[in-house]
């Protein structure tokens, strides 16, 4: 079936004031950069003020910023004052971080989301909240599952799932604040986002940096895990469609690129080859719960939002390698 791509129109965001909770991360900065010159943006993050200022300056993002804890409703209310839109990204991110900080993960996501919702419903002239959920709500096997299909979570006691269960709770909260109280809100489920500027624990981020420096590319277990990768620009487009289209309200959307599906082992090989790297690929035991298969069904996002990812995996990897090679050459990449 041929799908018509819709460009997000930013006309209705002119003069808007947009709060990005957890906005100092990879995705938040990409969104703030896209909104520059259109809307006022407020980046709210738990980073200390100096660190937050330095990160935004290094990313060339001209946003107002406020430091605070999303678990404190007073901090959220202060940051959201006068805002017409909220992009709610605040979370503990990265598998290793989640597994080492499971209670904090659950508190930040569950309490933080409830605080954002309570603040949003009191804002005068408020127009839209977009909540960031996760593809992990589908459990360890997700092959082209639609948004309406049952979610699947792991056993209680496995720290890996504290992130997913908290995000699923947050989705239910967002949906019911819309259904019961009329809050104009939607949720998105991003699938494996990558691209220039990424920080943290993502596989492409790790492989690219190591390949450029001729360091070993380490793979958990045998590398047969399958992922579909979505370039950051495509995710930003999907988020802005959800932020601006009335049809998004009251829904959750898978946002990803099923065409860019590959095993982790072949991803490492592709990055090594494209970087012209002498790195070795090493396999290491990882005795924790992992995701075996994660490929999105994006039919709902296509039909409702006009979302259509444009960047193919090879092209996105090349852009990412070029960006990191430039930044590492100047000692500026994370």
KOLVOTOR-949285 format. One record per residue (C-alpha): x, y, z negated; residue in three letters; chain; residue number from 1. Coordinates in nm, 3 decimals, m for minus. Layout:
<recs>
REC,X,Y,Z,ALA,A,NUM
...
</recs>
This chain:
<recs>
REC,0.000,0.000,0.000,UNK,A,1
REC,0.129,0.346,0.087,UNK,A,2
REC,0.127,0.592,m0.202,UNK,A,3
REC,0.131,0.968,m0.170,UNK,A,4
REC,0.380,1.134,m0.403,UNK,A,5
REC,0.253,1.436,m0.594,UNK,A,6
REC,0.491,1.710,m0.703,UNK,A,7
REC,0.428,1.842,m1.053,UNK,A,8
REC,0.299,2.197,m1.026,UNK,A,9
REC,0.450,2.419,m1.292,UNK,A,10
REC,0.220,2.711,m1.214,UNK,A,11
REC,m0.003,2.649,m1.514,UNK,A,12
REC,0.304,2.639,m1.740,UNK,A,13
REC,0.400,2.996,m1.657,UNK,A,14
REC,0.384,3.187,m1.982,UNK,A,15
REC,0.345,2.865,m2.181,UNK,A,16
REC,0.546,2.789,m2.493,UNK,A,17
REC,0.658,2.425,m2.506,UNK,A,18
REC,0.789,2.249,m2.816,UNK,A,19
REC,1.022,1.954,m2.764,UNK,A,20
REC,1.055,1.751,m3.084,UNK,A,21
REC,1.381,1.557,m3.084,UNK,A,22
REC,1.464,1.780,m2.791,UNK,A,23
REC,1.843,1.781,m2.822,UNK,A,24
REC,1.877,1.435,m2.670,UNK,A,25
REC,1.935,1.330,m2.310,UNK,A,26
REC,1.571,1.343,m2.201,UNK,A,27
REC,1.481,1.653,m2.400,UNK,A,28
REC,1.764,1.854,m2.249,UNK,A,29
REC,1.671,1.740,m1.898,UNK,A,30
REC,1.312,1.853,m1.957,UNK,A,31
REC,1.418,2.189,m2.103,UNK,A,32
REC,1.644,2.249,m1.804,UNK,A,33
REC,1.358,2.176,m1.563,UNK,A,34
REC,1.126,2.413,m1.750,UNK,A,35
REC,1.380,2.696,m1.753,UNK,A,36
REC,1.246,3.012,m1.594,UNK,A,37
REC,0.888,2.882,m1.608,UNK,A,38
REC,0.799,2.837,m1.975,UNK,A,39
REC,0.949,2.927,m2.310,UNK,A,40
REC,1.098,2.616,m2.467,UNK,A,41
REC,1.161,2.544,m2.833,UNK,A,42
REC,1.396,2.257,m2.909,UNK,A,43
REC,1.334,2.110,m3.255,UNK,A,44
REC,1.584,1.855,m3.378,UNK,A,45
REC,1.737,1.714,m3.696,UNK,A,46
REC,2.087,1.813,m3.589,UNK,A,47
REC,2.258,2.079,m3.803,UNK,A,48
REC,2.220,2.426,m3.654,UNK,A,49
REC,2.582,2.456,m3.539,UNK,A,50
REC,2.578,2.114,m3.374,UNK,A,51
REC,2.244,2.189,m3.208,UNK,A,52
REC,2.368,2.524,m3.079,UNK,A,53
REC,2.688,2.367,m2.945,UNK,A,54
REC,2.502,2.084,m2.770,UNK,A,55
REC,2.260,2.319,m2.596,UNK,A,56
REC,2.543,2.548,m2.492,UNK,A,57
REC,2.744,2.257,m2.353,UNK,A,58
REC,2.437,2.143,m2.157,UNK,A,59
REC,2.375,2.498,m2.032,UNK,A,60
REC,2.023,2.502,m2.178,UNK,A,61
REC,1.881,2.840,m2.273,UNK,A,62
REC,1.616,2.744,m2.528,UNK,A,63
REC,1.512,2.868,m2.867,UNK,A,64
REC,1.608,2.606,m3.121,UNK,A,65
REC,1.504,2.511,m3.471,UNK,A,66
REC,1.658,2.249,m3.692,UNK,A,67
REC,1.439,2.044,m3.922,UNK,A,68
REC,1.292,1.709,m4.015,UNK,A,69
REC,0.988,1.583,m3.821,UNK,A,70
REC,0.887,1.395,m4.136,UNK,A,71
REC,0.814,1.730,m4.302,UNK,A,72
REC,0.490,1.883,m4.178,UNK,A,73
REC,0.608,2.229,m4.283,UNK,A,74
REC,0.912,2.200,m4.056,UNK,A,75
REC,0.697,2.086,m3.764,UNK,A,76
REC,0.446,2.366,m3.820,UNK,A,77
REC,0.719,2.628,m3.824,UNK,A,78
REC,0.868,2.499,m3.498,UNK,A,79
REC,0.527,2.469,m3.328,UNK,A,80
REC,0.405,2.820,m3.413,UNK,A,81
REC,0.259,2.979,m3.101,UNK,A,82
REC,0.315,2.670,m2.885,UNK,A,83
REC,0.066,2.571,m2.615,UNK,A,84
REC,0.223,2.236,m2.525,UNK,A,85
REC,0.423,1.972,m2.712,UNK,A,86
REC,0.656,1.704,m2.577,UNK,A,87
REC,0.701,1.466,m2.869,UNK,A,88
REC,1.030,1.281,m2.833,UNK,A,89
REC,1.154,1.271,m3.194,UNK,A,90
REC,1.278,0.924,m3.286,UNK,A,91
REC,1.572,0.716,m3.395,UNK,A,92
REC,1.707,0.593,m3.062,UNK,A,93
REC,1.933,0.309,m2.951,UNK,A,94
REC,1.915,m0.059,m3.045,UNK,A,95
REC,2.215,m0.050,m3.278,UNK,A,96
REC,2.085,0.260,m3.459,UNK,A,97
REC,1.739,0.110,m3.498,UNK,A,98
REC,1.875,m0.216,m3.634,UNK,A,99
REC,2.098,m0.042,m3.887,UNK,A,100
REC,1.830,0.212,m3.992,UNK,A,101
REC,1.497,0.026,m3.972,UNK,A,102
REC,1.313,0.212,m4.249,UNK,A,103
REC,1.422,0.553,m4.124,UNK,A,104
REC,1.313,0.449,m3.774,UNK,A,105
REC,0.962,0.369,m3.893,UNK,A,106
REC,0.934,0.684,m4.104,UNK,A,107
REC,1.055,0.919,m3.831,UNK,A,108
REC,0.819,0.776,m3.568,UNK,A,109
REC,0.506,0.713,m3.777,UNK,A,110
REC,0.521,1.010,m4.016,UNK,A,111
REC,0.664,1.236,m3.748,UNK,A,112
REC,0.389,1.159,m3.499,UNK,A,113
REC,0.117,1.209,m3.758,UNK,A,114
REC,0.268,1.546,m3.854,UNK,A,115
REC,0.286,1.655,m3.490,UNK,A,116
REC,m0.078,1.559,m3.434,UNK,A,117
REC,m0.197,1.737,m3.748,UNK,A,118
REC,m0.009,2.052,m3.649,UNK,A,119
REC,m0.118,2.039,m3.284,UNK,A,120
REC,m0.489,2.022,m3.360,UNK,A,121
REC,m0.463,2.348,m3.556,UNK,A,122
REC,m0.285,2.546,m3.285,UNK,A,123
REC,m0.487,2.815,m3.113,UNK,A,124
REC,m0.505,2.775,m2.737,UNK,A,125
REC,m0.330,2.438,m2.745,UNK,A,126
REC,m0.338,2.261,m2.406,UNK,A,127
REC,m0.145,1.935,m2.405,UNK,A,128
REC,0.062,1.691,m2.607,UNK,A,129
REC,0.267,1.422,m2.433,UNK,A,130
REC,0.390,1.152,m2.669,UNK,A,131
REC,0.691,0.938,m2.581,UNK,A,132
REC,0.625,0.572,m2.650,UNK,A,133
REC,0.841,0.286,m2.520,UNK,A,134
REC,0.840,m0.010,m2.284,UNK,A,135
REC,0.936,m0.224,m2.585,UNK,A,136
REC,0.570,m0.238,m2.692,UNK,A,137
REC,0.544,m0.523,m2.437,UNK,A,138
REC,0.788,m0.740,m2.634,UNK,A,139
REC,1.081,m0.934,m2.493,UNK,A,140
REC,0.914,m1.036,m2.164,UNK,A,141
REC,0.752,m0.762,m1.956,UNK,A,142
REC,0.709,m0.828,m1.585,UNK,A,143
REC,0.483,m0.577,m1.414,UNK,A,144
REC,0.241,m0.559,m1.705,UNK,A,145
REC,m0.020,m0.286,m1.676,UNK,A,146
REC,m0.095,m0.041,m1.956,UNK,A,147
REC,m0.416,m0.222,m2.046,UNK,A,148
REC,m0.259,m0.561,m2.103,UNK,A,149
REC,m0.189,m0.691,m2.456,UNK,A,150
REC,0.124,m0.571,m2.629,UNK,A,151
REC,0.356,m0.824,m2.792,UNK,A,152
REC,0.586,m0.766,m3.088,UNK,A,153
REC,0.843,m0.979,m3.263,UNK,A,154
REC,0.840,m1.134,m3.606,UNK,A,155
REC,0.829,m0.928,m3.925,UNK,A,156
REC,1.180,m0.902,m4.063,UNK,A,157
REC,1.352,m0.862,m3.726,UNK,A,158
REC,1.479,m0.505,m3.736,UNK,A,159
REC,1.477,m0.481,m3.358,UNK,A,160
REC,1.098,m0.454,m3.360,UNK,A,161
REC,1.065,m0.172,m3.614,UNK,A,162
REC,1.105,0.074,m3.326,UNK,A,163
REC,0.845,m0.089,m3.102,UNK,A,164
REC,0.582,m0.141,m3.372,UNK,A,165
REC,0.618,0.222,m3.485,UNK,A,166
REC,0.587,0.349,m3.129,UNK,A,167
REC,0.277,0.136,m3.079,UNK,A,168
REC,0.124,0.280,m3.395,UNK,A,169
REC,0.207,0.628,m3.265,UNK,A,170
REC,0.027,0.552,m2.939,UNK,A,171
REC,m0.284,0.446,m3.131,UNK,A,172
REC,m0.268,0.765,m3.337,UNK,A,173
REC,m0.237,0.982,m3.027,UNK,A,174
REC,m0.521,0.803,m2.850,UNK,A,175
REC,m0.753,0.832,m3.149,UNK,A,176
REC,m0.674,1.197,m3.211,UNK,A,177
REC,m0.794,1.248,m2.856,UNK,A,178
REC,m1.097,1.019,m2.885,UNK,A,179
REC,m1.218,1.129,m3.228,UNK,A,180
REC,m1.097,1.488,m3.251,UNK,A,181
REC,m1.072,1.590,m2.887,UNK,A,182
REC,m0.699,1.664,m2.887,UNK,A,183
REC,m0.574,1.685,m2.525,UNK,A,184
REC,m0.303,1.421,m2.545,UNK,A,185
REC,m0.140,1.142,m2.346,UNK,A,186
REC,0.144,0.892,m2.395,UNK,A,187
REC,0.413,0.767,m2.162,UNK,A,188
REC,0.616,0.446,m2.180,UNK,A,189
REC,0.958,0.507,m2.023,UNK,A,190
REC,1.142,0.208,m1.875,UNK,A,191
REC,1.523,0.221,m1.901,UNK,A,192
REC,1.615,0.579,m1.818,UNK,A,193
REC,1.965,0.673,m1.706,UNK,A,194
REC,2.156,0.953,m1.537,UNK,A,195
REC,2.402,1.241,m1.584,UNK,A,196
REC,2.417,1.371,m1.938,UNK,A,197
REC,2.309,1.051,m2.110,UNK,A,198
REC,2.438,0.996,m2.460,UNK,A,199
REC,2.412,0.702,m2.696,UNK,A,200
REC,2.393,0.330,m2.628,UNK,A,201
REC,2.245,0.276,m2.280,UNK,A,202
REC,2.403,0.009,m2.059,UNK,A,203
REC,2.462,0.237,m1.759,UNK,A,204
REC,2.608,0.507,m1.984,UNK,A,205
REC,2.846,0.250,m2.137,UNK,A,206
REC,2.943,0.084,m1.809,UNK,A,207
REC,3.005,0.411,m1.624,UNK,A,208
REC,3.224,0.564,m1.895,UNK,A,209
REC,3.427,0.245,m1.936,UNK,A,210
REC,3.464,0.194,m1.561,UNK,A,211
REC,3.599,0.546,m1.513,UNK,A,212
REC,3.853,0.491,m1.792,UNK,A,213
REC,3.943,0.138,m1.672,UNK,A,214
REC,3.824,m0.009,m2.002,UNK,A,215
REC,3.647,m0.343,m2.040,UNK,A,216
REC,3.277,m0.351,m1.953,UNK,A,217
REC,3.122,m0.556,m2.234,UNK,A,218
REC,2.801,m0.751,m2.178,UNK,A,219
REC,2.587,m0.907,m2.449,UNK,A,220
REC,2.566,m1.285,m2.407,UNK,A,221
REC,2.553,m1.406,m2.043,UNK,A,222
REC,2.425,m1.091,m1.870,UNK,A,223
REC,2.115,m1.252,m1.718,UNK,A,224
REC,1.884,m1.000,m1.887,UNK,A,225
REC,1.679,m0.820,m1.622,UNK,A,226
REC,1.600,m0.447,m1.626,UNK,A,227
REC,1.440,m0.195,m1.391,UNK,A,228
REC,1.624,0.140,m1.412,UNK,A,229
REC,1.467,0.483,m1.371,UNK,A,230
REC,1.674,0.791,m1.286,UNK,A,231
REC,1.628,1.088,m1.519,UNK,A,232
REC,1.488,1.320,m1.248,UNK,A,233
REC,1.209,1.073,m1.174,UNK,A,234
REC,1.120,1.044,m1.542,UNK,A,235
REC,1.109,1.424,m1.577,UNK,A,236
REC,0.869,1.443,m1.282,UNK,A,237
REC,0.641,1.184,m1.441,UNK,A,238
REC,0.642,1.365,m1.775,UNK,A,239
REC,0.555,1.698,m1.614,UNK,A,240
REC,0.268,1.539,m1.424,UNK,A,241
REC,0.132,1.407,m1.754,UNK,A,242
REC,0.185,1.752,m1.910,UNK,A,243
REC,m0.004,1.943,m1.641,UNK,A,244
REC,m0.275,1.716,m1.495,UNK,A,245
REC,m0.611,1.692,m1.673,UNK,A,246
REC,m0.649,1.333,m1.551,UNK,A,247
REC,m0.366,1.228,m1.784,UNK,A,248
REC,m0.554,1.312,m2.104,UNK,A,249
REC,m0.652,1.012,m2.313,UNK,A,250
REC,m0.424,0.769,m2.130,UNK,A,251
REC,m0.092,0.589,m2.158,UNK,A,252
REC,0.134,0.552,m1.854,UNK,A,253
REC,0.425,0.327,m1.763,UNK,A,254
REC,0.698,0.546,m1.612,UNK,A,255
REC,0.981,0.365,m1.436,UNK,A,256
REC,1.113,0.238,m1.105,UNK,A,257
REC,1.041,m0.129,m1.032,UNK,A,258
REC,1.247,m0.111,m0.711,UNK,A,259
REC,1.564,m0.065,m0.920,UNK,A,260
REC,1.556,m0.410,m1.079,UNK,A,261
REC,1.883,m0.592,m1.150,UNK,A,262
REC,2.049,m0.825,m1.401,UNK,A,263
REC,2.284,m0.666,m1.652,UNK,A,264
REC,2.575,m0.865,m1.508,UNK,A,265
REC,2.511,m0.747,m1.153,UNK,A,266
REC,2.462,m0.393,m1.282,UNK,A,267
REC,2.810,m0.403,m1.437,UNK,A,268
REC,2.956,m0.536,m1.110,UNK,A,269
REC,2.780,m0.265,m0.906,UNK,A,270
REC,2.907,0.013,m1.132,UNK,A,271
REC,3.259,m0.130,m1.130,UNK,A,272
REC,3.259,m0.144,m0.750,UNK,A,273
REC,3.107,0.201,m0.697,UNK,A,274
REC,3.357,0.355,m0.940,UNK,A,275
REC,3.649,0.179,m0.771,UNK,A,276
REC,3.743,0.057,m1.117,UNK,A,277
REC,4.001,m0.197,m1.232,UNK,A,278
REC,3.796,m0.272,m1.544,UNK,A,279
REC,3.736,m0.629,m1.653,UNK,A,280
REC,3.387,m0.756,m1.731,UNK,A,281
REC,3.379,m0.924,m2.070,UNK,A,282
REC,3.100,m1.126,m2.232,UNK,A,283
REC,3.043,m1.099,m2.607,UNK,A,284
REC,2.808,m1.292,m2.833,UNK,A,285
REC,2.516,m1.083,m2.960,UNK,A,286
REC,2.318,m1.298,m3.206,UNK,A,287
REC,2.016,m1.066,m3.228,UNK,A,288
REC,1.679,m1.045,m3.055,UNK,A,289
REC,1.715,m0.905,m2.703,UNK,A,290
REC,1.484,m0.814,m2.416,UNK,A,291
REC,1.502,m1.081,m2.145,UNK,A,292
REC,1.286,m0.915,m1.879,UNK,A,293
REC,1.157,m0.559,m1.842,UNK,A,294
REC,1.004,m0.446,m1.511,UNK,A,295
REC,0.717,m0.194,m1.507,UNK,A,296
REC,0.386,m0.191,m1.328,UNK,A,297
REC,0.340,0.177,m1.236,UNK,A,298
REC,0.015,0.147,m1.037,UNK,A,299
REC,m0.180,0.351,m1.291,UNK,A,300
REC,0.076,0.634,m1.292,UNK,A,301
REC,0.076,0.632,m0.910,UNK,A,302
REC,m0.302,0.637,m0.880,UNK,A,303
REC,m0.378,0.883,m1.161,UNK,A,304
REC,m0.076,1.113,m1.157,UNK,A,305
REC,0.066,1.066,m0.809,UNK,A,306
REC,0.393,0.949,m0.970,UNK,A,307
REC,0.636,0.795,m0.721,UNK,A,308
REC,1.003,0.746,m0.817,UNK,A,309
REC,1.240,0.869,m0.547,UNK,A,310
REC,1.595,0.787,m0.656,UNK,A,311
REC,1.727,0.443,m0.564,UNK,A,312
REC,1.955,0.268,m0.812,UNK,A,313
REC,2.273,0.289,m0.603,UNK,A,314
REC,2.224,0.661,m0.539,UNK,A,315
REC,2.151,0.730,m0.905,UNK,A,316
REC,2.459,0.538,m1.018,UNK,A,317
REC,2.681,0.733,m0.777,UNK,A,318
REC,2.541,1.064,m0.909,UNK,A,319
REC,2.600,0.946,m1.264,UNK,A,320
REC,2.957,0.833,m1.194,UNK,A,321
REC,3.040,1.164,m1.026,UNK,A,322
REC,2.900,1.362,m1.320,UNK,A,323
REC,3.088,1.163,m1.585,UNK,A,324
REC,3.410,1.163,m1.385,UNK,A,325
REC,3.392,1.543,m1.370,UNK,A,326
REC,3.306,1.579,m1.740,UNK,A,327
REC,3.562,1.327,m1.863,UNK,A,328
REC,3.823,1.502,m1.653,UNK,A,329
REC,3.746,1.816,m1.850,UNK,A,330
REC,3.715,1.632,m2.182,UNK,A,331
REC,3.350,1.723,m2.217,UNK,A,332
REC,3.146,1.402,m2.193,UNK,A,333
REC,3.005,1.211,m2.489,UNK,A,334
</recs>
